Amino acid sequence: MADGAPGMADSLAGTEFAFSSQDFDQIRTLLRQHTGISLSDAKRSMVYSRLARRLRATGRSSFSAYLEGLRTSAPEWEFFVNALTTNLTYFYRESHHFPILADYLKRKAAERGGQTLQLWCAAASTGEEAWTLAMTAAEAFNSLAPPVRILATDLDTQVLATARQGLYRRDQLAKIPEAQIRRYFCEESEGQYRVRPELRALVGFRQLNLLDPAWAVHGPLDAVFCRNVLIYFDRATQLKVVERMASLMPAGALLFVGHSENFSQGQQNFVLQGRTVYARCSG
């Protein structure tokens, strides 16, 4: 095709479907409008590979046809968002956070006289983080019934289905000490381990979009884990989400963020307490 012809000259070479810059820009716009997630130019190949599966599944022969159909298909919106959500996670990820959480929970429980503490895992993915919070609480109180309740949410409904099952391969438990595997998991079949019922009773899973005008989350929240998700938002959206979280947290409550996320500038609600841990300010 001649130089300047729309849709083809800038397609990815050697691919099954033509994928133009216009297609990519339209996908980025739709995703940002719906979820707040901003995709860089470097994500173009990733977007192609993930959405090409949806083209095959829906019988579309081009990205333009797929995107046109997307406008009139509410069910496909869920697949679209799920396909483009990054869900890298593992047990005890950014492990320095959990001793801090354990000490904080014990201190707060003593102050509250045993009142149940409320935690929010705001990017639960396939569940490893939420179950790590549950294990941390169980270890802190030396009990399978610690005074803690955990709300675990994610935008992606598919990963939440996995999280609810609490079933993992042995290799996925590699970062968990052996004694904790025996204490908190039951082997269901060779190489398959499920989180014990007692811990599963501590965690509730729910789909939630951080850009929704209303959150089905009720305070006061004693700690919020929102790690490695805000980095995908632009700065204004990051600060808006953090401000909404702050409105659900009393003074002294802790916000745990990812290693690449920094909120020391641009907000007045939190003060840095340590490595990627913030405390809710009073007033």
Steps between C-alpha positions, in 0.01 A plus 500: 500500500625850421654717769235676707224247433294468818508198721770287339831683466558501874363152576711255697699295253423130453184499707172320438291819518582849376557721804545868426603786725143622471374166637749516786414860585128420502559205735711716731231766509221251574701331776594828662143630491366180653771414754742792531787278381745678269690281255837613366614454141716211624183297573394477136618143444346390829166656404508328162577154638233517771223644286578279199364215714174693538478554124528125447250426778243746362560415134612852408734537204645839595560720800270766358216245480573381854500854639177581319337192652637591840285813506181294500605199707500542876626143562798554270602808700582270790718280278665810351596640841604159636726443199687828550539486877848409620487250788854422611491390863639244742494417869696739725574737214694802634552304818618796712137611534376202698701531823389864509139389458531230768637744759235756410215248532614386843532858621161604362328193641640580844378859470156391384449227759459225244273690261514359147748677273401572141749460214453569129707325234417730207669307218450139598575339163509120539492520879859458612513842666169460683598157632840639604315764704292225660810294584674808639204564730485137608871502579476832686228370733610134497145410405300378202229741611678834543289815557538602136273516196637554151318640199679401178400672176616509141380631167556164328220250564699205368785537747251550782344163417844343545557694822173379653598137441821543699654209309865515396773279358787407726744714299280805562559456874879519464536823698295371795695335786436126517351522849245752376407284203419218743312737729293693246450269200343160444633275224201409285681300235857443397657845458176691572452689827194689623490772766352365822131576564583701811707747299251505216238615751707814561493624141215624282555555127317759292535655154580870516618765255701769679352755257139414588314806636402298808698225673335211680759545775415620849733653753661540730786306342799430721734417212484510121726309264491664157824383346618512140169618355507879541815508289279432196298819562600854412601724790164677533315167516749360750447791736122484463496129589733554797279784625192276484684228692601755762135589557442140618800490735535643852813678618790257531362243256763363263514512120738254334599575139732346244872563476458728196219708648578821686243737651723729701412783263157623398287373789440607859335189645795270569849524645777259406574251780759285332572326175174539298287513818291807579296596806173692483544849639267639763263781415 
